[in-house]
Amino acid sequence: MPACNPSTHSPQLNTIQMVEEFIQEHSGEYKRRALWENLPKKMMYQTFKTIIEYLLESGKIASDSRGTICWIHDPDMVRKYAMREDLRFR
């Protein structure tokens, strides 16, 4: 079992949710640093970067060519297309 790194910090769920909600409400308005500066609650930039990387990897957000952060996750749309027989793997 690997040793724990005491300098590694995992963000709290409520902090991740706060960032998600803020991005959803302000999708396409801010680049990364400006987004961090305008969050309703302050946090360390390293924590913010960890959350952003998680959201990028999970496909919830994307960054355009100018670096603007956009919310792209749409579970209702995924469910809609998942129900279509013509789009299923055979």
Jmol script that loads the backbone (N, CA, C; Angstrom):
load data "model"
ATOM      1  N   MET A   1       0.848  -1.181   0.000  1.00  0.00           N
ATOM      2  CA  MET A   1       0.000   0.000   0.000  1.00  0.00           C
ATOM      3  C   MET A   1       0.891   1.240   0.000  1.00  0.00           C
ATOM      4  N   PRO A   2       0.628   2.204  -0.917  1.00  0.00           N
ATOM      5  CA  PRO A   2       1.455   3.411  -0.959  1.00  0.00           C
ATOM      6  C   PRO A   2       1.247   4.276   0.271  1.00  0.00           C
ATOM      7  N   ALA A   3       2.298   4.952   0.647  1.00  0.00           N
ATOM      8  CA  ALA A   3       2.226   5.852   1.799  1.00  0.00           C
ATOM      9  C   ALA A   3       1.412   7.081   1.443  1.00  0.00           C
ATOM     10  N   CYS A   4       0.704   7.615   2.418  1.00  0.00           N
ATOM     11  CA  CYS A   4      -0.079   8.839   2.210  1.00  0.00           C
ATOM     12  C   CYS A   4       0.859  10.029   2.158  1.00  0.00           C
ATOM     13  N   ASN A   5       0.542  10.947   1.289  1.00  0.00           N
ATOM     14  CA  ASN A   5       1.323  12.170   1.180  1.00  0.00           C
ATOM     15  C   ASN A   5       0.596  13.251   1.968  1.00  0.00           C
ATOM     16  N   PRO A   6       1.134  13.677   3.111  1.00  0.00           N
ATOM     17  CA  PRO A   6       0.422  14.664   3.937  1.00  0.00           C
ATOM     18  C   PRO A   6       0.221  16.011   3.261  1.00  0.00           C
ATOM     19  N   SER A   7       0.995  16.313   2.197  1.00  0.00           N
ATOM     20  CA  SER A   7       0.825  17.599   1.525  1.00  0.00           C
ATOM     21  C   SER A   7      -0.304  17.566   0.497  1.00  0.00           C
ATOM     22  N   THR A   8      -0.815  16.365   0.189  1.00  0.00           N
ATOM     23  CA  THR A   8      -1.910  16.245  -0.767  1.00  0.00           C
ATOM     24  C   THR A   8      -3.226  16.509  -0.045  1.00  0.00           C
ATOM     25  N   HIS A   9      -4.042  17.348  -0.642  1.00  0.00           N
ATOM     26  CA  HIS A   9      -5.326  17.707  -0.027  1.00  0.00           C
ATOM     27  C   HIS A   9      -6.442  17.434  -1.021  1.00  0.00           C
ATOM     28  N   SER A  10      -7.478  16.755  -0.563  1.00  0.00           N
ATOM     29  CA  SER A  10      -8.650  16.526  -1.406  1.00  0.00           C
ATOM     30  C   SER A  10      -9.734  17.522  -1.020  1.00  0.00           C
ATOM     31  N   PRO A  11     -10.307  18.187  -2.009  1.00  0.00           N
ATOM     32  CA  PRO A  11     -11.373  19.158  -1.706  1.00  0.00           C
ATOM     33  C   PRO A  11     -12.602  18.477  -1.105  1.00  0.00           C
ATOM     34  N   GLN A  12     -13.295  19.195  -0.260  1.00  0.00           N
ATOM     35  CA  GLN A  12     -14.543  18.714   0.327  1.00  0.00           C
ATOM     36  C   GLN A  12     -15.641  18.697  -0.740  1.00  0.00           C
ATOM     37  N   LEU A  13     -16.591  17.782  -0.594  1.00  0.00           N
ATOM     38  CA  LEU A  13     -17.688  17.658  -1.553  1.00  0.00           C
ATOM     39  C   LEU A  13     -18.461  18.967  -1.691  1.00  0.00           C
ATOM     40  N   ASN A  14     -18.748  19.639  -0.587  1.00  0.00           N
ATOM     41  CA  ASN A  14     -19.516  20.889  -0.678  1.00  0.00           C
ATOM     42  C   ASN A  14     -18.744  21.971  -1.435  1.00  0.00           C
ATOM     43  N   THR A  15     -17.416  21.928  -1.378  1.00  0.00           N
ATOM     44  CA  THR A  15     -16.599  22.885  -2.120  1.00  0.00           C
ATOM     45  C   THR A  15     -16.663  22.585  -3.615  1.00  0.00           C
ATOM     46  N   ILE A  16     -16.583  21.309  -3.967  1.00  0.00           N
ATOM     47  CA  ILE A  16     -16.702  20.909  -5.375  1.00  0.00           C
ATOM     48  C   ILE A  16     -18.065  21.312  -5.919  1.00  0.00           C
ATOM     49  N   GLN A  17     -19.118  21.054  -5.153  1.00  0.00           N
ATOM     50  CA  GLN A  17     -20.478  21.397  -5.580  1.00  0.00           C
ATOM     51  C   GLN A  17     -20.641  22.907  -5.754  1.00  0.00           C
ATOM     52  N   MET A  18     -20.035  23.687  -4.878  1.00  0.00           N
ATOM     53  CA  MET A  18     -20.119  25.141  -4.992  1.00  0.00           C
ATOM     54  C   MET A  18     -19.473  25.608  -6.302  1.00  0.00           C
ATOM     55  N   VAL A  19     -18.314  25.035  -6.637  1.00  0.00           N
ATOM     56  CA  VAL A  19     -17.640  25.402  -7.882  1.00  0.00           C
ATOM     57  C   VAL A  19     -18.482  24.964  -9.076  1.00  0.00           C
ATOM     58  N   GLU A  20     -19.031  23.752  -9.032  1.00  0.00           N
ATOM     59  CA  GLU A  20     -19.892  23.270 -10.123  1.00  0.00           C
ATOM     60  C   GLU A  20     -21.075  24.205 -10.353  1.00  0.00           C
ATOM     61  N   GLU A  21     -21.764  24.564  -9.279  1.00  0.00           N
ATOM     62  CA  GLU A  21     -22.935  25.434  -9.389  1.00  0.00           C
ATOM     63  C   GLU A  21     -22.560  26.807  -9.947  1.00  0.00           C
ATOM     64  N   PHE A  22     -21.428  27.337  -9.493  1.00  0.00           N
ATOM     65  CA  PHE A  22     -20.997  28.642  -9.974  1.00  0.00           C
ATOM     66  C   PHE A  22     -20.680  28.582 -11.471  1.00  0.00           C
ATOM     67  N   ILE A  23     -20.014  27.522 -11.894  1.00  0.00           N
ATOM     68  CA  ILE A  23     -19.687  27.384 -13.317  1.00  0.00           C
ATOM     69  C   ILE A  23     -20.962  27.231 -14.137  1.00  0.00           C
ATOM     70  N   GLN A  24     -21.912  26.446 -13.658  1.00  0.00           N
ATOM     71  CA  GLN A  24     -23.181  26.289 -14.382  1.00  0.00           C
ATOM     72  C   GLN A  24     -23.876  27.636 -14.562  1.00  0.00           C
ATOM     73  N   GLU A  25     -23.902  28.435 -13.520  1.00  0.00           N
ATOM     74  CA  GLU A  25     -24.577  29.735 -13.564  1.00  0.00           C
ATOM     75  C   GLU A  25     -23.833  30.761 -14.423  1.00  0.00           C
ATOM     76  N   HIS A  26     -22.531  30.602 -14.556  1.00  0.00           N
ATOM     77  CA  HIS A  26     -21.706  31.592 -15.256  1.00  0.00           C
ATOM     78  C   HIS A  26     -20.927  30.962 -16.410  1.00  0.00           C
ATOM     79  N   SER A  27     -21.483  29.929 -17.002  1.00  0.00           N
ATOM     80  CA  SER A  27     -20.806  29.210 -18.082  1.00  0.00           C
ATOM     81  C   SER A  27     -20.428  30.160 -19.216  1.00  0.00           C
ATOM     82  N   GLY A  28     -19.167  30.117 -19.605  1.00  0.00           N
ATOM     83  CA  GLY A  28     -18.704  30.936 -20.708  1.00  0.00           C
ATOM     84  C   GLY A  28     -18.357  32.366 -20.355  1.00  0.00           C
ATOM     85  N   GLU A  29     -18.448  32.734 -19.086  1.00  0.00           N
ATOM     86  CA  GLU A  29     -18.180  34.116 -18.683  1.00  0.00           C
ATOM     87  C   GLU A  29     -16.739  34.366 -18.250  1.00  0.00           C
ATOM     88  N   TYR A  30     -16.075  33.344 -17.702  1.00  0.00           N
ATOM     89  CA  TYR A  30     -14.772  33.557 -17.079  1.00  0.00           C
ATOM     90  C   TYR A  30     -13.709  32.596 -17.595  1.00  0.00           C
ATOM     91  N   LYS A  31     -12.476  33.094 -17.613  1.00  0.00           N
ATOM     92  CA  LYS A  31     -11.322  32.224 -17.773  1.00  0.00           C
ATOM     93  C   LYS A  31     -10.989  31.682 -16.381  1.00  0.00           C
ATOM     94  N   ARG A  32     -10.070  30.735 -16.323  1.00  0.00           N
ATOM     95  CA  ARG A  32      -9.777  30.018 -15.079  1.00  0.00           C
ATOM     96  C   ARG A  32      -9.488  30.937 -13.888  1.00  0.00           C
ATOM     97  N   ARG A  33      -8.550  31.826 -14.002  1.00  0.00           N
ATOM     98  CA  ARG A  33      -8.160  32.667 -12.862  1.00  0.00           C
ATOM     99  C   ARG A  33      -9.299  33.609 -12.443  1.00  0.00           C
ATOM    100  N   ALA A  34      -9.977  34.212 -13.415  1.00  0.00           N
ATOM    101  CA  ALA A  34     -11.098  35.104 -13.099  1.00  0.00           C
ATOM    102  C   ALA A  34     -12.241  34.334 -12.435  1.00  0.00           C
ATOM    103  N   LEU A  35     -12.436  33.103 -12.855  1.00  0.00           N
ATOM    104  CA  LEU A  35     -13.457  32.259 -12.234  1.00  0.00           C
ATOM    105  C   LEU A  35     -13.128  32.063 -10.761  1.00  0.00           C
ATOM    106  N   TRP A  36     -11.879  31.710 -10.478  1.00  0.00           N
ATOM    107  CA  TRP A  36     -11.439  31.521  -9.094  1.00  0.00           C
ATOM    108  C   TRP A  36     -11.623  32.802  -8.276  1.00  0.00           C
ATOM    109  N   GLU A  37     -11.294  33.932  -8.851  1.00  0.00           N
ATOM    110  CA  GLU A  37     -11.397  35.206  -8.140  1.00  0.00           C
ATOM    111  C   GLU A  37     -12.841  35.612  -7.852  1.00  0.00           C
ATOM    112  N   ASN A  38     -13.791  35.104  -8.626  1.00  0.00           N
ATOM    113  CA  ASN A  38     -15.191  35.495  -8.472  1.00  0.00           C
ATOM    114  C   ASN A  38     -16.060  34.469  -7.764  1.00  0.00           C
ATOM    115  N   LEU A  39     -15.480  33.377  -7.289  1.00  0.00           N
ATOM    116  CA  LEU A  39     -16.258  32.380  -6.560  1.00  0.00           C
ATOM    117  C   LEU A  39     -16.877  33.001  -5.312  1.00  0.00           C
ATOM    118  N   PRO A  40     -18.053  32.523  -4.897  1.00  0.00           N
ATOM    119  CA  PRO A  40     -18.701  33.104  -3.714  1.00  0.00           C
ATOM    120  C   PRO A  40     -17.926  32.876  -2.413  1.00  0.00           C
ATOM    121  N   LYS A  41     -17.139  31.794  -2.355  1.00  0.00           N
ATOM    122  CA  LYS A  41     -16.311  31.527  -1.175  1.00  0.00           C
ATOM    123  C   LYS A  41     -14.871  31.391  -1.628  1.00  0.00           C
ATOM    124  N   LYS A  42     -13.967  31.971  -0.873  1.00  0.00           N
ATOM    125  CA  LYS A  42     -12.551  31.933  -1.225  1.00  0.00           C
ATOM    126  C   LYS A  42     -11.957  30.567  -0.883  1.00  0.00           C
ATOM    127  N   MET A  43     -10.983  30.157  -1.682  1.00  0.00           N
ATOM    128  CA  MET A  43     -10.250  28.919  -1.437  1.00  0.00           C
ATOM    129  C   MET A  43      -8.856  29.078  -1.995  1.00  0.00           C
ATOM    130  N   MET A  44      -7.969  28.199  -1.600  1.00  0.00           N
ATOM    131  CA  MET A  44      -6.608  28.225  -2.126  1.00  0.00           C
ATOM    132  C   MET A  44      -6.656  27.889  -3.614  1.00  0.00           C
ATOM    133  N   TYR A  45      -5.768  28.521  -4.383  1.00  0.00           N
ATOM    134  CA  TYR A  45      -5.757  28.293  -5.835  1.00  0.00           C
ATOM    135  C   TYR A  45      -5.443  26.836  -6.158  1.00  0.00           C
ATOM    136  N   GLN A  46      -4.597  26.184  -5.360  1.00  0.00           N
ATOM    137  CA  GLN A  46      -4.270  24.777  -5.592  1.00  0.00           C
ATOM    138  C   GLN A  46      -5.513  23.900  -5.456  1.00  0.00           C
ATOM    139  N   THR A  47      -6.362  24.181  -4.485  1.00  0.00           N
ATOM    140  CA  THR A  47      -7.614  23.441  -4.314  1.00  0.00           C
ATOM    141  C   THR A  47      -8.506  23.665  -5.528  1.00  0.00           C
ATOM    142  N   PHE A  48      -8.604  24.903  -5.975  1.00  0.00           N
ATOM    143  CA  PHE A  48      -9.398  25.237  -7.157  1.00  0.00           C
ATOM    144  C   PHE A  48      -8.879  24.486  -8.380  1.00  0.00           C
ATOM    145  N   LYS A  49      -7.558  24.461  -8.566  1.00  0.00           N
ATOM    146  CA  LYS A  49      -6.973  23.753  -9.708  1.00  0.00           C
ATOM    147  C   LYS A  49      -7.312  22.263  -9.668  1.00  0.00           C
ATOM    148  N   THR A  50      -7.295  21.671  -8.479  1.00  0.00           N
ATOM    149  CA  THR A  50      -7.642  20.258  -8.327  1.00  0.00           C
ATOM    150  C   THR A  50      -9.086  20.020  -8.755  1.00  0.00           C
ATOM    151  N   ILE A  51      -9.989  20.894  -8.343  1.00  0.00           N
ATOM    152  CA  ILE A  51     -11.405  20.773  -8.709  1.00  0.00           C
ATOM    153  C   ILE A  51     -11.585  20.929 -10.213  1.00  0.00           C
ATOM    154  N   ILE A  52     -10.933  21.910 -10.804  1.00  0.00           N
ATOM    155  CA  ILE A  52     -11.040  22.146 -12.250  1.00  0.00           C
ATOM    156  C   ILE A  52     -10.538  20.928 -13.024  1.00  0.00           C
ATOM    157  N   GLU A  53      -9.421  20.354 -12.608  1.00  0.00           N
ATOM    158  CA  GLU A  53      -8.893  19.160 -13.283  1.00  0.00           C
ATOM    159  C   GLU A  53      -9.881  18.003 -13.189  1.00  0.00           C
ATOM    160  N   TYR A  54     -10.492  17.821 -12.018  1.00  0.00           N
ATOM    161  CA  TYR A  54     -11.506  16.776 -11.846  1.00  0.00           C
ATOM    162  C   TYR A  54     -12.685  17.018 -12.795  1.00  0.00           C
ATOM    163  N   LEU A  55     -13.179  18.248 -12.866  1.00  0.00           N
ATOM    164  CA  LEU A  55     -14.329  18.558 -13.714  1.00  0.00           C
ATOM    165  C   LEU A  55     -13.996  18.396 -15.195  1.00  0.00           C
ATOM    166  N   LEU A  56     -12.770  18.735 -15.596  1.00  0.00           N
ATOM    167  CA  LEU A  56     -12.344  18.525 -16.983  1.00  0.00           C
ATOM    168  C   LEU A  56     -12.270  17.034 -17.299  1.00  0.00           C
ATOM    169  N   GLU A  57     -11.639  16.262 -16.429  1.00  0.00           N
ATOM    170  CA  GLU A  57     -11.484  14.821 -16.648  1.00  0.00           C
ATOM    171  C   GLU A  57     -12.810  14.082 -16.644  1.00  0.00           C
ATOM    172  N   SER A  58     -13.775  14.558 -15.864  1.00  0.00           N
ATOM    173  CA  SER A  58     -15.075  13.889 -15.784  1.00  0.00           C
ATOM    174  C   SER A  58     -16.031  14.347 -16.877  1.00  0.00           C
ATOM    175  N   GLY A  59     -15.602  15.286 -17.716  1.00  0.00           N
ATOM    176  CA  GLY A  59     -16.428  15.731 -18.832  1.00  0.00           C
ATOM    177  C   GLY A  59     -17.556  16.673 -18.455  1.00  0.00           C
ATOM    178  N   LYS A  60     -17.443  17.312 -17.314  1.00  0.00           N
ATOM    179  CA  LYS A  60     -18.484  18.254 -16.898  1.00  0.00           C
ATOM    180  C   LYS A  60     -18.230  19.657 -17.418  1.00  0.00           C
ATOM    181  N   ILE A  61     -16.961  20.000 -17.627  1.00  0.00           N
ATOM    182  CA  ILE A  61     -16.615  21.319 -18.156  1.00  0.00           C
ATOM    183  C   ILE A  61     -15.647  21.165 -19.318  1.00  0.00           C
ATOM    184  N   ALA A  62     -15.521  22.233 -20.079  1.00  0.00           N
ATOM    185  CA  ALA A  62     -14.537  22.303 -21.150  1.00  0.00           C
ATOM    186  C   ALA A  62     -13.997  23.722 -21.173  1.00  0.00           C
ATOM    187  N   SER A  63     -12.865  23.873 -21.829  1.00  0.00           N
ATOM    188  CA  SER A  63     -12.235  25.177 -21.972  1.00  0.00           C
ATOM    189  C   SER A  63     -12.114  25.461 -23.463  1.00  0.00           C
ATOM    190  N   ASP A  64     -12.566  26.642 -23.885  1.00  0.00           N
ATOM    191  CA  ASP A  64     -12.469  26.963 -25.312  1.00  0.00           C
ATOM    192  C   ASP A  64     -11.065  27.454 -25.662  1.00  0.00           C
ATOM    193  N   SER A  65     -10.863  27.855 -26.902  1.00  0.00           N
ATOM    194  CA  SER A  65      -9.535  28.246 -27.381  1.00  0.00           C
ATOM    195  C   SER A  65      -8.980  29.470 -26.658  1.00  0.00           C
ATOM    196  N   ARG A  66      -9.835  30.286 -26.046  1.00  0.00           N
ATOM    197  CA  ARG A  66      -9.379  31.461 -25.287  1.00  0.00           C
ATOM    198  C   ARG A  66      -9.170  31.146 -23.813  1.00  0.00           C
ATOM    199  N   GLY A  67      -9.515  29.915 -23.387  1.00  0.00           N
ATOM    200  CA  GLY A  67      -9.366  29.533 -21.988  1.00  0.00           C
ATOM    201  C   GLY A  67     -10.604  29.762 -21.155  1.00  0.00           C
ATOM    202  N   THR A  68     -11.710  30.117 -21.794  1.00  0.00           N
ATOM    203  CA  THR A  68     -12.963  30.338 -21.076  1.00  0.00           C
ATOM    204  C   THR A  68     -13.554  28.989 -20.658  1.00  0.00           C
ATOM    205  N   ILE A  69     -14.005  28.910 -19.407  1.00  0.00           N
ATOM    206  CA  ILE A  69     -14.559  27.674 -18.860  1.00  0.00           C
ATOM    207  C   ILE A  69     -16.060  27.625 -19.140  1.00  0.00           C
ATOM    208  N   CYS A  70     -16.515  26.502 -19.693  1.00  0.00           N
ATOM    209  CA  CYS A  70     -17.930  26.308 -20.018  1.00  0.00           C
ATOM    210  C   CYS A  70     -18.435  25.010 -19.406  1.00  0.00           C
ATOM    211  N   TRP A  71     -19.655  25.023 -18.935  1.00  0.00           N
ATOM    212  CA  TRP A  71     -20.313  23.827 -18.406  1.00  0.00           C
ATOM    213  C   TRP A  71     -20.887  23.059 -19.593  1.00  0.00           C
ATOM    214  N   ILE A  72     -20.546  21.768 -19.733  1.00  0.00           N
ATOM    215  CA  ILE A  72     -21.022  20.980 -20.868  1.00  0.00           C
ATOM    216  C   ILE A  72     -21.792  19.738 -20.459  1.00  0.00           C
ATOM    217  N   HIS A  73     -21.812  19.417 -19.172  1.00  0.00           N
ATOM    218  CA  HIS A  73     -22.490  18.204 -18.702  1.00  0.00           C
ATOM    219  C   HIS A  73     -24.005  18.371 -18.781  1.00  0.00           C
ATOM    220  N   ASP A  74     -24.667  17.439 -19.456  1.00  0.00           N
ATOM    221  CA  ASP A  74     -26.123  17.504 -19.613  1.00  0.00           C
ATOM    222  C   ASP A  74     -26.715  16.104 -19.457  1.00  0.00           C
ATOM    223  N   PRO A  75     -26.979  15.671 -18.205  1.00  0.00           N
ATOM    224  CA  PRO A  75     -27.475  14.313 -17.980  1.00  0.00           C
ATOM    225  C   PRO A  75     -28.826  14.035 -18.639  1.00  0.00           C
ATOM    226  N   ASP A  76     -29.675  15.046 -18.768  1.00  0.00           N
ATOM    227  CA  ASP A  76     -30.967  14.834 -19.425  1.00  0.00           C
ATOM    228  C   ASP A  76     -30.776  14.489 -20.896  1.00  0.00           C
ATOM    229  N   MET A  77     -29.840  15.166 -21.554  1.00  0.00           N
ATOM    230  CA  MET A  77     -29.557  14.887 -22.956  1.00  0.00           C
ATOM    231  C   MET A  77     -28.955  13.486 -23.113  1.00  0.00           C
ATOM    232  N   VAL A  78     -28.082  13.107 -22.200  1.00  0.00           N
ATOM    233  CA  VAL A  78     -27.481  11.767 -22.242  1.00  0.00           C
ATOM    234  C   VAL A  78     -28.574  10.704 -22.110  1.00  0.00           C
ATOM    235  N   ARG A  79     -29.485  10.887 -21.162  1.00  0.00           N
ATOM    236  CA  ARG A  79     -30.584   9.927 -20.985  1.00  0.00           C
ATOM    237  C   ARG A  79     -31.452   9.857 -22.231  1.00  0.00           C
ATOM    238  N   LYS A  80     -31.735  10.997 -22.831  1.00  0.00           N
ATOM    239  CA  LYS A  80     -32.565  11.052 -24.036  1.00  0.00           C
ATOM    240  C   LYS A  80     -31.955  10.200 -25.149  1.00  0.00           C
ATOM    241  N   TYR A  81     -30.663  10.390 -25.397  1.00  0.00           N
ATOM    242  CA  TYR A  81     -30.014   9.644 -26.469  1.00  0.00           C
ATOM    243  C   TYR A  81     -29.752   8.186 -26.083  1.00  0.00           C
ATOM    244  N   ALA A  82     -29.574   7.908 -24.808  1.00  0.00           N
ATOM    245  CA  ALA A  82     -29.348   6.535 -24.360  1.00  0.00           C
ATOM    246  C   ALA A  82     -30.584   5.667 -24.587  1.00  0.00           C
ATOM    247  N   MET A  83     -31.744   6.278 -24.631  1.00  0.00           N
ATOM    248  CA  MET A  83     -32.998   5.538 -24.812  1.00  0.00           C
ATOM    249  C   MET A  83     -33.282   5.222 -26.294  1.00  0.00           C
ATOM    250  N   ARG A  84     -32.584   5.848 -27.194  1.00  0.00           N
ATOM    251  CA  ARG A  84     -32.836   5.632 -28.630  1.00  0.00           C
ATOM    252  C   ARG A  84     -32.218   4.318 -29.092  1.00  0.00           C
ATOM    253  N   GLU A  85     -33.067   3.463 -29.641  1.00  0.00           N
ATOM    254  CA  GLU A  85     -32.615   2.156 -30.141  1.00  0.00           C
ATOM    255  C   GLU A  85     -31.629   2.299 -31.298  1.00  0.00           C
ATOM    256  N   ASP A  86     -31.820   3.306 -32.153  1.00  0.00           N
ATOM    257  CA  ASP A  86     -30.946   3.464 -33.316  1.00  0.00           C
ATOM    258  C   ASP A  86     -29.546   3.921 -32.945  1.00  0.00           C
ATOM    259  N   LEU A  87     -29.315   4.288 -31.696  1.00  0.00           N
ATOM    260  CA  LEU A  87     -27.994   4.731 -31.269  1.00  0.00           C
ATOM    261  C   LEU A  87     -27.294   3.717 -30.367  1.00  0.00           C
ATOM    262  N   ARG A  88     -27.897   2.566 -30.182  1.00  0.00           N
ATOM    263  CA  ARG A  88     -27.296   1.543 -29.298  1.00  0.00           C
ATOM    264  C   ARG A  88     -26.194   0.772 -30.009  1.00  0.00           C
ATOM    265  N   PHE A  89     -25.250   0.294 -29.194  1.00  0.00           N
ATOM    266  CA  PHE A  89     -24.208  -0.591 -29.729  1.00  0.00           C
ATOM    267  C   PHE A  89     -24.836  -1.943 -30.026  1.00  0.00           C
ATOM    268  N   ARG A  90     -24.422  -2.541 -31.085  1.00  0.00           N
ATOM    269  CA  ARG A  90     -24.966  -3.864 -31.449  1.00  0.00           C
ATOM    270  C   ARG A  90     -23.907  -4.907 -31.345  1.00  0.00           C
TER     271      ARG A  90
END
end "model"
wireframe off; spacefill off
backbone 0.3
color backbone group
